[in-house]
Amino acid sequence: MNMFLKRVVAFLIDSIVLAVVAIPTGGIAFVIYDVLLLVLWNGQTIGKKVMGLRVTPQPDWGKAIVRSLMKVVSLAPLGLGCLWMLWDPKGETWHDKVSDTRVQ
């Protein structure tokens, strides 16, 4: 499975885990979930762990917050910031670039 599909599946798994909580809170729960797990779980969320992915270097609190908030921006314009990895030479999304992290 290529990296793009692995990341999509990881995101879908995380979305399912949080669907009940995140929808009523307008997505704030997803940002909190993402930040907490990236910092406390060695750069992995549940979805990333299932798919064998990890954010590197492991983000500290500041980078995790920036990355998670920027993920909202990446998703907003029809997911353009996430699709960006398909033609980016390094395979990075907007939130990878802004937070100076990479998913491996």
C-alpha positions in Angstrom: 0.0 0.0 0.0 1.5 3.4 -0.9 2.1 6.1 1.7 -0.9 8.2 0.6 -3.3 5.4 1.1 -1.8 4.4 4.4 -2.2 8.0 5.6 -5.8 8.1 4.4 -6.6 4.8 6.2 -4.9 6.0 9.4 -7.0 9.2 9.2 -10.2 7.2 8.7 -9.4 5.0 11.7 -8.8 8.1 13.9 -12.0 9.7 12.6 -14.0 6.6 13.5 -12.5 6.5 17.0 -13.5 10.1 17.5 -16.7 10.4 15.5 -19.1 10.5 18.5 -17.0 13.0 20.4 -15.6 15.3 17.7 -18.8 16.0 15.8 -20.6 17.7 18.7 -17.5 19.7 19.6 -16.8 21.0 16.1 -13.6 19.1 15.8 -11.9 20.4 18.9 -11.7 16.8 20.3 -9.8 15.7 17.1 -7.2 18.4 17.7 -6.8 17.5 21.3 -6.7 13.7 20.5 -4.1 14.3 17.8 -1.8 16.5 20.0 -2.0 14.3 23.1 -1.2 11.1 21.2 1.5 12.5 19.0 3.3 13.8 22.1 2.6 10.9 24.5 2.6 8.0 22.0 5.9 8.5 20.3 4.5 10.3 17.3 1.6 8.0 16.7 -2.2 8.1 16.9 -4.3 5.0 17.0 -4.7 5.1 13.2 -1.0 5.7 12.6 -0.1 2.8 15.0 -2.5 0.4 13.2 -1.0 1.4 9.8 2.7 1.3 11.0 3.2 5.1 10.6 4.9 7.6 12.8 5.4 11.4 12.8 9.1 12.1 12.8 10.8 13.7 14.5 8.5 13.1 17.4 6.8 16.5 18.0 7.0 18.3 21.2 3.8 20.1 22.5 4.3 23.2 20.4 5.0 21.3 17.1 2.1 18.9 17.8 -0.3 21.9 18.3 0.9 23.6 15.2 0.7 20.4 13.2 -2.8 19.5 14.4 -4.3 23.0 13.8 -2.6 23.1 10.4 -4.2 19.8 9.6 -7.6 21.5 9.9 -6.3 24.1 7.3 -5.0 21.2 5.1 -8.4 19.6 5.1 -10.5 22.8 4.6 -10.0 23.5 0.9 -11.3 20.2 -0.4 -8.4 18.4 1.3 -5.9 20.2 -1.0 -3.3 20.4 1.8 -3.4 16.7 2.3 -3.5 15.8 -1.4 -0.5 18.0 -1.8 1.7 15.0 -0.9 0.8 13.3 -4.2 2.9 15.8 -6.2 5.2 17.1 -3.6 8.8 15.9 -4.2 9.2 14.9 -0.5 5.6 13.5 -0.3 4.7 16.1 2.4 1.3 17.6 3.3 0.9 21.3 4.3 0.8 20.3 7.9 4.0 18.3 7.5 5.7 21.3 6.0 4.5 23.9 8.5 5.4 21.8 11.5 8.7 20.6 10.0 7.7 16.9 10.5 7.3 13.9 8.3 5.2 10.8 8.4 7.2 7.6 7.9 
